[in-house]
Amino acid sequence: MRNFADVLIDEGVKKNSVLVVGLDPDIQYFPDIMLEHVDSSSNESIAAAIYAFNRMVIDAVADHVIAIKPQLAYYEVYGSYGIKALEDTISYARSKELIVINDAKRGDIGSTSAAYARAFLGEGTLAGEMVTVNPFLGSDGYMPFIEAAEQYNKGLFILLKTSNPSSSEIQDLQLEDGNLLYFKLAEKLETLASETVGANHYSFIGAVVGATYPEEARKIRETLPHSIFLVPGFGMQGGKAEDLGVFFDEHGIGAVISSSRGIIYSYMNQKGDWRKTTKADISRYITEAATNAKEQINEVRFHKDR
């Protein structure tokens, strides 16, 4: 079996894209046409609208992205109906041959972490090909995910230097040896990643490194050369296309770039009342936004002078 890092890289080569679209469905941003049959007091009808919206997004972006990244909180809030919408979304994405990255940010200890790993990386209906993992409970929190990823031939992204403004409050804490916490974690991850590389010299053990911290990313890349970076924060969170070059290696691989609201809600940036947007225009705007994002990223990752 191929290392999942090679699967991810090969998909990027095949589609000439390293774009990931986050599926963070919030019905307050849905146009009226998507809410025609929604009862705001019914989780079942809301979840049905979310699934219909996700199908529209997936159809619009499938030719231009390598993966979708559902943020689980947007589904869990609607209970069992929301989870069913997530399961259906995962199934539909697979029918379009897209990789599924469950943005779960799970992390616990021992048997609980192992159960989370089976849920999101195993063979059940919630499982994707990759999952995001919170490492701040220590190695007994993230090792079960690494073991499950190896068992099921899948992958994971461990939170390292995230894109949110307050990430420095914890991740940038200085240790007694002068190292920053996230650098210490990067060193530990490199030990594991370097032992699990595939044909492209990358491991299925990836890391989350935010687009809003390009200078930090440059240093992290030097410390963590064998991990693919999942890069959130591009677009509406403030990450700029011109800063993305540092996340890639000299071959233009080694990172996948995530954009959520900037693509799935791109119709909100158009002239006129976005709530009156038609289904045809919703799809067109989303496709255009995904295409533009892919092209911006490709221009930077293949630029020789970055």
GUMAR-854924 format. One line per 10 residues: their letters; for each residue x, y, z negated of N, C-alpha, C, O. Coordinates in steps of 0.001 Angstrom, whole numbers, m for minus. Atoms other than C-alpha are relative to their C-alpha. Example, Ala and Ser with C-alpha at 12.3 -4.5 7.8 and 13.67 -1.06 7.14 Angstrom:
AS	890:m1190:0:12300:m4500:m7800:900:1200:0:1936:1181:m665  m820:m1190:60:13670:m1060:m7140:m770:1090:m730:m261:2198:m899
//
This chain:
MRNFADVLID	837:m1205:0:0:0:0:869:1250:0:1923:1301:m634  m754:m1246:m63:1151:3499:791:m159:792:m1289:m1214:758:m1921  89:m966:1082:1945:5960:m1961:m1050:1039:383:m1079:1484:1530  1076:m902:m386:m1047:8298:m2135:517:1370:436:m172:2081:1168  m592:m1240:m493:1240:11279:m1636:165:m53:1512:m32:955:2191  m149:160:m1442:1915:9902:1853:m1346:92:712:m1442:634:1813  1351:m115:m571:m1818:9572:2496:m392:1469:118:m904:1905:1150  351:m1422:24:m2316:13217:1529:776:770:1072:213:1599:1787  m842:m681:m985:590:14383:3684:m409:m377:1417:m484:485:2293  404:446:m1341:m486:12281:6670:m1318:637:440:m1484:982:1610
EGVKKNSVLV	1256:m668:m324:m3986:13740:6505:254:1451:408:m376:1968:1331  m352:m1374:m341:m2449:17212:6554:601:118:1384:320:1070:2111  m604:8:m1332:m418:16358:9635:m1070:m234:1063:m1092:439:2094  1045:355:m964:m3414:14816:11404:m922:1183:295:m1320:1399:1440  932:m1114:m168:m5606:17878:10823:696:1349:139:44:2378:313  m748:m1257:m18:m2819:20470:10900:m558:960:m1045:m769:2142:m772  620:m794:1063:m4233:21700:7598:412:m546:m1356:568:m1754:m1531  m197:402:1391:m3450:21662:3885:m1042:693:m882:m832:901:m2077  1056:m722:707:m6667:23424:2917:m931:m965:m726:m1340:m1994:m189  976:708:823:m8891:22116:134:m1130:985:m314:m869:2124:m701
VGLDPDIQYF	1129:m865:323:m12383:23537:m339:m652:m470:m1294:m1074:m1619:m1421  649:303:1266:m13753:23690:m3858:m1503:111:122:m2023:1075:684  1459:m8:8:m17409:22818:m4274:m480:372:m1399:m660:m487:m2263  429:m546:1287:m18520:25042:m7161:m1399:596:169:m1549:1817:136  1324:m506:m372:m22261:25316:m6441:m732:683:m1160:m975:75:m2202  729:m802:989:m24059:28053:m8390:m1226:571:705:m1091:1391:1614  1194:m333:m774:m27669:28535:m7317:m310:1497:9:m1072:1959:858  252:m1444:m51:m27651:32243:m8188:631:645:1235:302:1776:1592  m637:m499:m1217:m25466:32647:m5084:m539:m682:1253:3:m487:2340  577:669:m1166:m27629:30508:m2799:m963:954:716:m1751:1633:57
PDIMLEHVDS	1009:m769:m743:m29553:32294:m17:m1398:m584:m219:m1550:m1735:m629  1390:406:227:m33341:32113:m185:m361:m1292:720:m1130:m2102:203  346:1170:m803:m33490:29458:2535:377:m1300:m712:m238:m2340:m476  m431:1190:729:m31662:27027:216:m788:m210:m1289:m598:m1212:m1978  738:62:1268:m34065:27690:m2663:m1503:m127:206:m2275:5:m743  1429:17:m330:m37412:27292:m900:m794:m999:m843:m1939:m731:m1205  727:1057:706:m38337:24101:m2759:526:m208:m1421:326:m1264:m2021  m615:141:1318:m36522:24772:m6023:m913:541:m1093:m1412:1664:m1017  675:m409:1230:m38309:24906:m9344:1101:250:m1028:1792:m682:m1440  m1117:m361:878:m35930:26764:m11659:m57:m690:m1360:931:m695:m2095
SSNESIAAAI	111:719:1271:m37238:24777:m14625:258:m1497:157:193:m2251:m814  m178:1421:m292:m36509:21438:m12949:1434:m297:413:1882:129:1477  m1359:403:m354:m32998:20007:m13028:22:m859:1253:979:m813:2027  55:873:m1172:m34070:17502:m10405:m28:809:1292:696:492:2236  85:m780:m1227:m35016:20140:m7834:1240:857:209:1646:1082:1348  m1244:m765:m122:m31924:22245:m8585:1112:m888:540:1863:m489:1430  m1041:931:m451:m29673:19215:m8143:m189:m368:1466:790:m529:2195  260:297:m1410:m31372:18417:m4827:480:1143:888:1036:910:1962  m468:m1159:m765:m30641:21967:m3627:1521:47:46:2103:402:1071  m1465:23:47:m27017:21637:m4727:547:m1016:994:1496:m729:1724
YAFNRMVIDA	m469:1012:m950:m26594:18433:m2758:m210:445:1444:657:239:2294  259:m494:m1362:m28217:19984:325:1020:1070:389:1502:1092:1522  m1002:m1039:m257:m25869:22978:27:1368:m630:249:2076:m238:1176  m1299:655:m157:m22830:20716:m396:119:m693:1352:1170:m640:1992  m23:638:m1323:m23761:18737:2711:247:1036:1097:1005:793:2036  m186:m1061:m990:m23969:21977:4668:1450:475:13:2038:664:1078  m1396:m431:87:m20549:23075:3409:920:m1050:603:1797:m721:1401  m858:1077:m503:m18962:19698:4143:m72:m86:1520:959:m217:2181  145:24:m1458:m20372:19659:7678:740:1170:648:1328:1026:1719  m602:m1210:m571:m19066:23195:8238:1519:m11:m51:2169:605:794
VADHVIAIKP	m1454:m85:198:m15512:22572:7000:741:m1284:348:1972:m1288:364  m637:1320:m95:m14839:18890:7718:1156:m59:992:2113:m802:774  m1058:41:m1008:m12697:19555:10801:1213:841:m379:2236:793:305  m1047:m974:314:m10538:22134:9033:648:m192:m1374:1578:534:m1723  m543:218:1344:m9828:20760:5541:363:m1468:m162:m134:m2333:561  m353:1399:267:m8244:17633:4158:m753:m562:m1192:m827:m1779:m1359  653:483:1212:m10215:17464:916:m1057:981:m473:m1024:2172:m165  914:m848:760:m13125:18747:m1079:315:m202:m1483:792:m1259:m1896  m354:47:1429:m12736:19539:m4780:m1217:433:m830:m1364:1616:m1136  1135:m367:837:m15953:19399:m6807:455:360:m1416:1205:m388:m2043
QLAYYEVYGS	m238:m389:1387:m15720:21296:m10107:m1135:m591:m823:m2291:m196:m666  1021:830:613:m17551:18930:m12421:m987:759:m883:m2130:331:m1041  891:m744:891:m19001:21546:m14768:m1276:431:706:m2335:492:81  1156:m479:m743:m21350:22757:m12021:m1036:m1103:225:m2173:m826:605  906:1137:m152:m22894:19283:m11877:m464:m500:m1365:m1635:m830:m1550  328:504:1340:m22777:18227:m15511:m1066:843:m690:m1837:328:m1500  953:m903:648:m24844:21252:m16536:m1451:m407:289:m2361:m20:m443  1352:440:m350:m27862:19629:m14836:m247:m1458:m374:m1140:m2103:175  238:1327:534:m27560:16335:m16671:116:m1101:1040:929:m1026:1961  m101:1165:m875:m28180:13036:m14921:m285:349:1455:283:m263:2359
YGIKALEDTI	284:m410:m1378:m29623:14773:m11851:1227:674:632:1515:476:1812  m1220:m619:m500:m26466:16856:m11516:1065:m1026:320:1764:m910:1326  m968:1066:m248:m24306:13752:m11807:m372:m765:1272:504:m1150:2046  431:670:m1238:m26404:12101:m9086:368:853:1220:794:318:2244  m397:m878:m1106:m25803:15159:m6867:1497:m104:260:1932:m67:1411  m1445:168:m151:m22074:14757:m7517:314:m1331:676:1129:m1381:1597  m226:1308:m615:m22173:11046:m6674:m354:30:1489:384:m498:2322  414:m82:m1403:m24059:11772:m3462:963:856:820:1236:559:1983  m975:m863:m673:m21608:14564:m2591:1282:m761:294:1835:m659:1389  m1209:807:m191:m18652:12239:m3077:m206:m1002:1134:660:m1162:1995
SYARSKELIV	303:977:m1048:m20300:9595:m901:m55:663:1370:465:121:2346  125:m678:m1292:m21107:12105:1837:1371:484:494:1669:388:1684  m1345:m433:m390:m17574:13533:1823:806:m1165:559:1547:m1006:1529  m706:1181:m495:m16207:10026:2266:m492:m386:1394:290:m851:2223  532:332:m1323:m18515:9498:5237:606:905:1069:605:560:2251  m667:m930:m907:m16728:12484:6801:1526:m141:m62:2264:689:471  m1425:333:112:m13327:10946:5968:801:1103:m694:1936:1392:m318  m683:m1010:799:m12450:13667:3461:460:m597:m1322:m226:m1433:m1910  m500:367:1323:m10335:13135:362:m801:758:m1050:m1153:1920:m850  745:m621:1093:m12167:13855:m2895:927:188:m1198:1500:m769:m1718
INDAKRGDIG	m774:m337:1198:m10332:15641:m5717:m994:425:m1076:m1561:1514:m996  903:m355:1088:m12443:15589:m8869:698:1000:m922:1680:678:m1591  m590:m1021:875:m11689:18827:m10680:m634:m143:m1379:m1531:611:m1756  581:366:1289:m12411:17328:m14088:772:577:m1180:209:828:m2245  m890:m498:1060:m9444:18611:m16119:m171:m791:m1300:m221:m227:m2393  188:854:1166:m9890:15647:m18430:1346:m274:m668:2396:m249:m25  m1190:367:750:m7410:14750:m21130:m399:m336:m1418:m978:496:m2117  298:426:1358:m7808:12795:m24332:1139:m902:m421:2261:m727:55  m1082:882:422:m5835:10057:m26047:m439:m1454:103:m1624:m1774:17  201:1430:69:m5491:6307:m25827:m1107:m523:876:m1166:m242:2073
STSAAYARAF	1046:687:m751:m8536:4315:m24827:m987:970:635:m1562:671:1682  915:m987:m589:m10643:7439:m24231:549:541:1304:m183:673:2284  m626:m484:m1227:m8184:8776:m21684:m15:m1089:1077:m193:m804:2261  41:1113:m951:m8052:5348:m20079:m1393:m137:606:m1529:m457:1787  1374:70:m513:m11851:5382:m19762:m263:1122:996:m877:901:2040  118:m1100:m952:m11763:8816:m18141:714:m357:1311:198:m95:2397  m773:343:m1197:m9117:7533:m15745:m743:m1007:862:m744:m891:2088  784:970:m770:m11278:4567:m14740:m1198:678:661:m1552:364:1798  1182:m679:m546:m14277:6858:m14260:334:788:1251:m428:769:2218  m309:m932:m1082:m12503:9273:m11932:999:m525:1021:1181:77:2079
LGEGTLAGEM	m962:564:m941:m9891:7062:m10282:m254:m1470:309:463:m2077:1105  284:1419:m189:m11447:3608:m10414:m843:m268:1233:m613:308:2296  808:418:m1152:m14076:2041:m8183:m1469:352:m166:m2299:m115:613  1386:m360:240:m17273:3562:m9582:m471:1129:893:287:1643:1716  615:m997:m878:m19614:6070:m7979:481:1420:m263:283:2300:574  m551:m1328:290:m17953:9058:m9686:1460:130:414:2018:1227:392  m1433:m14:m282:m14455:8112:m8622:303:692:1318:m382:485:2320  m537:m580:m1211:m12574:10211:m6114:1353:m615:292:1711:m1655:m260  m1364:464:m290:m9106:9791:m4652:1023:650:m930:2119:122:m1118  m910:m704:889:m7535:12295:m7052:m824:683:m1098:m2035:858:m968
VTVNPFLGSD	670:m670:1108:m8344:14028:m10340:981:974:m652:2188:734:m662  m840:m921:761:m7045:17016:m12295:m1:m419:m1466:m1021:m847:m2005  m201:534:1347:m5671:16195:m15745:621:1061:m897:1576:1734:m511  m544:m909:1014:m5053:18305:m18849:1038:m760:m830:688:m1737:m1493  m1058:763:668:m1681:17209:m20328:304:435:m1431:1215:m106:m2059  m440:m654:1224:m1683:19260:m23503:m331:m769:m1277:m181:m238:m2377  80:893:1150:m2549:16333:m25785:1217:m919:m61:1350:m1718:m988  m1207:809:3:759:14719:m24861:m68:m1162:969:m1058:m1345:1678  m145:1054:m1000:1897:11725:m22872:m1039:m1102:m149:m1409:m1727:845  1036:1029:119:m665:9335:m24369:m1332:498:539:m2290:m269:636
GYMPFIEAAE	1172:m533:m671:m3235:11647:m22808:75:m131:1505:m930:m431:2150  m75:36:m1463:m1888:11705:m19257:538:m1307:571:310:m1597:1745  m527:1259:m532:m113:8342:m18954:m1090:m964:467:m889:m1644:1473  1049:889:m531:m3410:6396:m18649:m475:392:1402:m862:m476:2185  373:m433:m1342:m4233:8509:m15582:1061:m415:1015:738:m847:2122  m1087:413:m887:m837:7814:m14059:m81:m1506:257:94:m1961:1387  101:1458:m143:m1286:4086:m14718:m1188:m384:870:m1087:m1293:1694  1174:299:m817:m4785:4096:m13209:233:383:1459:m164:m346:2367  m293:m427:m1371:m3613:6053:m10157:886:m1022:703:693:m1313:1883  m873:1016:m585:m892:3479:m9593:m778:m1287:274:m593:m1927:1309
QYNKGLFILL	783:1225:m152:m3323:596:m10107:m940:67:1190:m1065:m898:1944  1022:m129:m1047:m5955:1941:m7695:530:678:1266:m236:963:2186  m635:m650:m1141:m3493:3523:m5243:m642:1357:289:m1075:1631:1408  569:m1330:m110:m4756:7050:m5880:999:1011:m553:2182:701:m692  m929:m1028:448:m3299:10302:m7198:m630:916:m1041:m1825:835:m1323  483:m951:998:m3588:13034:m9796:815:1278:58:1944:1298:549  m669:m1288:142:m2699:16656:m10389:m47:391:m1474:m1126:553:m2043  m94:m354:1420:m1502:17550:m13887:121:1514:m130:961:2134:524  m51:m1447:221:m2161:21097:m15074:1381:399:m493:1908:m185:m1440  m1342:m434:370:1145:22931:m15283:45:1504:m231:243:1953:m1360
KTSNPSSSEI	45:m1461:92:963:26673:m14552:m1241:438:760:m1206:611:1978  1291:m211:m639:m2655:27500:m13871:m207:1458:384:523:2340:m67  162:m1314:m635:m4045:30517:m12000:m714:1021:m867:m716:2206:m534  772:m944:811:m6140:32059:m14785:905:990:m729:2025:637:m1097  m849:m1051:581:m4847:35331:m16313:555:m327:m1387:1667:85:m1717  m455:263:1374:m4591:34013:m19881:838:m1272:m121:1145:m1696:m1235  m761:1250:66:m2617:30879:m18952:1305:160:m777:1796:m789:m1387  m1286:m235:678:531:32489:m20377:m102:m127:m1517:905:m355:m2187  164:62:1450:m933:32445:m23888:481:m1329:m573:991:m1376:m1693  m449:1323:424:m162:28727:m24131:1158:m489:862:2195:m909:348
QDLQLEDGNL	m957:626:m912:1766:27671:m21052:1362:684:7:2364:45:327  m1265:m735:m3:4450:30381:m21390:639:116:m1390:1574:895:m1577  m605:m52:1332:5205:29795:m25063:1458:m441:69:1801:m1407:750  m1425:318:m9:8940:29769:m25709:319:m1007:m1097:m77:m843:m2251  m365:1049:941:10344:26676:m27363:1321:328:m674:1985:1300:m314  m1216:m256:774:13260:26449:m29791:1255:2:867:2219:709:574  m1177:51:m883:15675:25606:m26977:0:1117:1043:868:1163:1914  81:m1111:m936:14602:28742:m25097:m835:m288:1225:m1176:630:1971  815:394:m1142:12617:26802:m22507:m1442:449:m193:m1923:533:m1323  1436:m240:81:9050:27780:m21686:m736:m1337:30:m262:m2313:611
LYFKLAEKLE	735:1250:142:6419:25171:m22433:m271:m655:1346:m85:m1863:1493  337:630:m1279:5370:24676:m18813:1237:m525:718:1145:m1478:1492  m1230:523:m597:9006:24246:m17748:409:m1314:m652:884:m2231:19  m305:1249:700:9532:21603:m20399:m881:m1123:528:m420:m2243:746  910:991:m551:6461:19810:m19118:405:m371:1428:329:m1538:1811  m443:280:m1371:7737:20142:m15538:1173:m973:6:1237:m1867:851  m1144:914:91:10972:18426:m16556:m459:m1427:m314:60:m2391:250  524:1331:337:9020:15542:m18105:m696:m627:1202:m538:m1819:1467  710:524:m1161:6844:15200:m15017:961:m420:1106:714:m1396:1815  m971:354:m1034:9872:15167:m12731:618:m1369:m269:890:m2122:666
TLASETVGAN	m521:1326:333:11231:12150:m14596:m933:m1086:512:m483:m2095:1054  987:974:m462:8012:10298:m13793:m165:45:1514:m254:m995:2165  230:m144:m1440:7576:11690:m10283:1150:m572:818:929:m1209:1848  m1175:449:m755:11120:10894:m9165:78:m1517:93:753:m2058:968  m12:1472:5:10512:7219:m9987:m1147:m595:802:m1257:m1816:918  1211:496:m679:7292:6987:m7949:m187:681:1355:m1313:1009:1729  100:m711:m1281:8083:8592:m4584:m344:m960:1133:m67:m2157:1071  336:764:m1195:6787:7438:m1215:939:322:1144:2047:817:934  m828:m161:m1194:8101:7636:2339:391:1451:248:1447:1719:822  m289:m1418:m196:7937:11447:2354:702:638:m1199:850:1858:m1276
HYSFIGAVVG	m756:m445:1180:9824:11674:m958:m847:803:m985:m323:1594:m1770  901:m589:980:6765:12854:m2872:m710:m1100:m769:m911:m2206:m267  682:926:886:4999:11155:m5754:m1505:228:21:m1978:1302:392  1444:m166:189:1300:10515:m6329:m304:805:m1260:m1464:1123:m1525  151:m835:1198:1872:12488:m9564:255:1449:408:1403:1878:519  m112:m1390:m406:1166:16072:m8529:m181:947:m1176:m360:514:m2314  118:m1017:1042:915:19337:m10459:m855:1155:504:m850:1480:1691  780:m1189:m315:m1450:22290:m10560:847:1232:m286:1279:1453:m1417  m807:m1217:127:438:25539:m9934:m749:1114:727:m960:1034:1937  891:m1009:m543:m1603:28698:m9395:626:915:1035:1797:1282:938
ATYPEEARKI	m449:m909:m1058:m1336:30888:m6301:323:1388:m543:1039:2151:104  m209:m1328:585:m1316:33933:m8590:1356:135:m680:1674:1195:m1219  m1322:m51:638:2168:33052:m9889:1090:m489:958:1726:m1509:691  m956:491:m999:4440:32782:m6824:1453:m47:m497:2194:m960:m133  m1381:26:486:7685:33668:m8625:227:m1184:m925:1262:m1846:m852  m109:1172:861:7062:31048:m11273:m3:m1273:838:701:m2233:525  87:1172:m872:6171:28600:m8489:1344:m307:653:1706:m1471:825  m1313:204:m621:9565:29137:m6853:923:m780:m944:1632:m1691:m517  m845:673:986:11318:28045:m10045:m510:m1412:m299:273:m2346:m473  575:1320:257:8905:25178:m10657:345:m958:1129:647:m2125:881
RETLPHSIFL	m327:859:m1138:9536:23841:m7150:1420:m537:m114:1675:m1687:243  m1379:457:182:13261:23664:m7939:87:m1083:m1070:890:m2009:m956  m3:965:1097:12527:21730:m11139:m782:m1253:343:m481:m2335:m160  947:1076:m275:9798:19541:m9669:m92:m251:1510:m1132:m2:2119  m23:124:m1465:10814:18675:m6096:m791:m1172:563:m1012:m1242:1772  660:1206:m500:8932:15374:m5894:m1510:m2:m224:m2164:m1015:26  1436:m67:254:5429:16537:m6831:m690:924:996:m216:2024:1277  840:m868:m818:2778:17864:m4492:m742:954:m921:m1260:545:m1960  703:m1001:798:1283:21079:m5832:m1423:177:518:m1648:330:1719  1347:m483:m290:m2434:21716:m5945:m15:1458:m414:227:1781:m1577
VPGFGMQGGK	m153:m1435:211:m2581:25494:m5617:m1371:680:21:m1887:999:1092  1254:m754:57:m5797:27150:m6832:291:1498:m73:1438:1914:m234  m161:m1446:172:m6396:30889:m6956:196:774:1274:331:1997:1235  m156:m679:m1286:m6024:31650:m3238:m1333:634:388:m2366:m36:393  1234:m658:m413:m8567:34228:m2113:m584:866:m1091:44:1837:m1514  730:m873:900:m11061:35637:m4564:646:142:m1370:377:1115:m2075  m698:m122:1278:m8869:34952:m7608:1249:869:87:1885:1146:m930  m1111:m928:m136:m6158:37177:m6185:1247:m544:646:2170:220:928  m1155:570:m680:m3691:34747:m4610:52:429:1448:m959:377:2149  m147:m534:m1352:m2314:36140:m1346:695:m1004:918:1592:m1737:500
AEDLGVFFDE	m560:935:m968:m1495:34186:1799:1506:179:140:2246:m799:252  m1433:m250:m216:1896:35869:2149:882:m518:m1132:2099:m616:m974  m771:507:1144:2947:34514:m1261:36:m1520:m60:650:m2081:m967  151:1449:108:2193:30871:m493:1219:m787:484:1335:m1976:185  m1134:721:m564:5445:29991:1287:841:m728:m1031:1380:m1798:m750  m877:587:1024:7280:29249:m1967:m519:m1334:m510:229:m2087:m1133  573:1244:498:4929:26369:m2725:376:m1199:866:233:m2344:438  m302:1069:m945:6095:24366:323:1499:m237:105:2311:618:m248  m1405:271:m255:9344:22670:1181:364:478:1405:m442:1122:2076  m482:m508:m1283:11395:23341:4302:m739:m617:1190:m624:m131:2315
HGIGAVISSS	764:645:m1065:9133:21008:6305:m1461:455:17:m2255:m39:818  1371:m486:48:5948:22881:5398:m960:m951:m682:m2172:m864:m485  849:907:766:4683:20101:3135:304:179:m1487:1176:962:m1864  m261:m62:1435:4522:19611:m616:m1051:757:m794:m947:864:m2016  1056:m720:716:1392:21619:m1438:m1300:m88:776:m1303:m208:2001  1327:m175:m597:m2335:21765:m794:m618:1223:m661:m490:1418:m1870  493:m1294:462:m4111:25097:m1124:m1516:m49:m126:m2217:m437:808  1431:73:261:m7555:25374:m2683:m655:1373:53:m129:2353:m475  836:m1190:8:m10190:27986:m2000:m1438:m441:m197:m1896:m1389:441  1375:392:292:m13709:27835:m3364:m977:1082:417:m1548:1022:1506
RGIIYSYMNQ	1023:m1026:m248:m15903:30931:m3559:235:785:1288:m716:1159:1974  m299:m771:m1195:m14100:32734:m750:m480:m670:1276:m686:m6:2292  488:736:m1169:m15247:30012:1644:m1477:m344:m131:m2263:m31:763  1383:498:67:m18491:28539:358:m1023:1124:m150:m2195:946:182  902:m1148:92:m19977:31966:m381:419:1131:943:167:2303:664  m510:m1017:m937:m18420:33763:2592:m1126:832:611:m897:1967:1030  1145:m754:m545:m21883:34808:3802:m344:1210:m860:m1011:2129:m384  287:m1137:870:m22076:37176:823:813:1230:380:502:2341:m51  m862:m1115:m418:m19363:39327:2427:m465:654:1296:153:1610:1764  466:m521:m1271:m21375:39998:5574:m939:1195:m219:m1414:1429:m1330
KGDWRKTTKA	897:m1153:80:m23463:43080:6333:m1446:m466:m196:m1830:m1552:239  1406:316:200:m27085:43126:5289:m232:m766:m1294:685:m955:m2093  406:717:1207:m28947:41210:2596:371:m1468:140:m272:m2204:888  m483:1372:m141:m27058:37940:2160:m1052:m1038:m401:m996:m2184:44  1037:958:432:m30094:36340:497:m901:m427:1156:m1588:m1445:1067  824:322:m1160:m31817:36368:3895:780:m744:1084:286:m920:2197  m832:701:m979:m29011:34496:5637:m666:m1305:436:m1188:m2048:m395  577:1240:m525:m30234:31678:7889:983:m1161:m186:2169:m949:m438  m870:1165:130:m28893:28127:7701:1088:m6:1074:2241:m347:808  m986:m33:m1094:m27202:28533:11072:1113:985:m301:2282:696:m43
DISRYITEAA	m1018:m1002:320:m25413:31672:9912:826:m407:m1211:2027:m142:m1256  m760:503:1143:m24457:30119:6573:1114:m916:487:2274:m753:110  m989:956:m525:m22713:27293:8417:1077:706:811:2262:394:694  m976:m700:m851:m21082:29650:10898:991:793:m838:2194:748:m578  m893:m797:838:m19685:31964:8222:965:m893:m785:2138:m555:m939  m856:907:762:m18352:29041:6185:1076:m599:896:2236:m694:497  m985:538:m943:m16673:27497:9239:1058:1052:333:2252:752:352  m945:m1077:m320:m15106:30844:10151:945:260:m1164:2142:459:m956  m848:m258:1164:m13832:31364:6607:1025:m1105:m191:2185:m835:m505  m931:1119:129:m12304:27884:6478:1067:42:1085:2245:m193:813
TNAKEQINEV	m957:m91:m1115:m10686:28313:9896:1017:1103:m243:2213:902:m36  m908:m1117:272:m9224:31687:8947:973:m331:m1126:2161:m17:m1042  m873:373:1118:m7887:30348:5650:1059:m994:458:2232:m855:111  m952:992:m508:m6280:27363:7391:1089:668:833:2271:356:689  m972:m666:m865:m4619:29606:9950:950:890:m792:2147:930:m504  m863:m832:845:m3325:32036:7326:1036:m844:m736:2208:m478:m816  m915:890:733:m1818:29180:5328:1042:m581:938:2227:m612:605  m946:602:m950:m256:27537:8384:1054:992:462:2219:638:642  m959:m1018:m434:1344:30782:9469:1105:173:m1034:2262:400:m679  m987:m194:1066:3086:31045:6108:840:m1257:m220:2057:m1167:m379
RFHKDR	m755:1222:345:4050:27411:5532:971:m419:1081:1944:m1118:802  m931:334:m1076:5702:27075:8919:934:1143:367:1701:1045:1325  m848:m1149:m281:7414:30451:8800:1411:m276:m513:1597:m604:m1685  m1374:388:360:11171:29917:8790:684:998:m922:1698:668:m1537  m692:m1041:784:12023:33155:6976:m634:249:m1351:m350:1262:m1989  686:m245:1278:9843:32734:3897:986:m55:m1159:595:126:m2312
//
